[in-house]
Amino acid sequence: MSELKIPVLDLKSEINEHLNEYMKAIEEVLRSAQFIMGPNVKAFEEEVARYLGVKHAIGVNSGTDALVIALRAAGIGENDEVITTPFTFFATAESITALGATPVFVDIDERTFNINPDFVKQVITKRTRAIIPVHLYGQAADMDPIMELADAYGLKVIEDTAQAFGGEYKSRKLGTIGHIGCFSFFPSKTLGGFGDGGLIATNDDELAETAKMLRVHGSKKKYYNETVGYNSRLDEIQAAILRVKLPYIDEANEARRKAAHRYNNLLKGVSGIITPFEDARSKHVYHQYTIRVFDGKRDELQKHLADRGIGTMVYYPVPVHRLPLYKESAPVLPVAERLSNEVLSLPIWPNIREDVQGEVAEAIREFMG
């Protein structure tokens, strides 16, 4: 295999573009000597709440912590059931299991890769307390029928928006449609920091108050702890970096969308693959540009690209319901199981050059014939 000349993600170009702003923001934090829950966290929470159009934005340590704390704030615990997708990063289900609740997996829509609302009603029981739709790869899950079911059965909806910051569904920002939205600021995300970070967004005052308490060891007032919580605070330096990035997020997402549409044109007519479907009701922000490769050729294509120095990733090779923790009691979910053998994510970032995309597409054409 040749040395990788085209990575699946190149963060360096974006860092260099705004390097002076990042360095200034970091220096100001260092000079302030306030590193935990300082003015940048407060300002970022206010700015991101305005951007999303929500009353409350609560910075936490990671996207995983956002999910755990959101579930706790919603009252989810032992013996409860939470309906979700198996086609996601492990943290979605892990957060449910960590609280003693049971993830109930339903199959996905093969076009969007997201939870199929048609299957959700079939698995609602007396123990069902919540639904976690995931906006995978930057594409919105179909939220209207999910919210209708939640209203009908008195369920909480917690949006896993880790991969879709800035994305939209029917002109509404993802993460603001359900009762709680959870975000990740892992460096690779559409809005990424330079380390771990996460956010909880909600319009519900009570949920917000509980989430704020849980992120600081279960206390509203320091040293007056009311419950067992978590040490899950967004770092001041990460908040400062995210404040630099936030004003550029729409521009960056639009650049991702343009890059995705270029790939669509470059790969038009290539047999044996399908380019990503984009739901007309949503604004897909292409955290990943994920094609489907048919006839069992996905792994061979990935090797062919690697041999030419082109990085790709498989998100995800094993659906969560087939992992050791869940497989004994898991249902058969044919769409998720099939797609896990077909998906391949190609190199994409906001300022990826056209010639780089052309090289990727040419290598795919070369292999697929």
NORBELBEL-V312812 format. One record per helix or strand of 2 or more residues. SS is the DSSP state (H for helix, E for strand). FROM is the first residue (numbers start at 1). LEN is the number of residues. If there is no record, write none. Layout:
<<SS | FROM | LEN> <SS | FROM | LEN>>
This chain:
<<H | 12 | 6> <H | 19 | 14> <H | 39 | 14> <E | 56 | 5> <H | 63 | 11> <E | 81 | 5> <H | 91 | 8> <E | 102 | 5> <H | 117 | 7> <E | 128 | 5> <H | 136 | 3> <H | 143 | 11> <E | 156 | 5> <E | 168 | 2> <E | 172 | 2> <E | 180 | 5> <E | 198 | 5> <H | 205 | 11> <E | 219 | 3> <E | 224 | 2> <H | 236 | 11> <H | 249 | 18> <E | 273 | 2> <E | 282 | 2> <E | 289 | 5> <H | 298 | 10> <H | 320 | 3> <H | 327 | 3> <H | 334 | 6> <E | 343 | 4> <H | 354 | 15>>
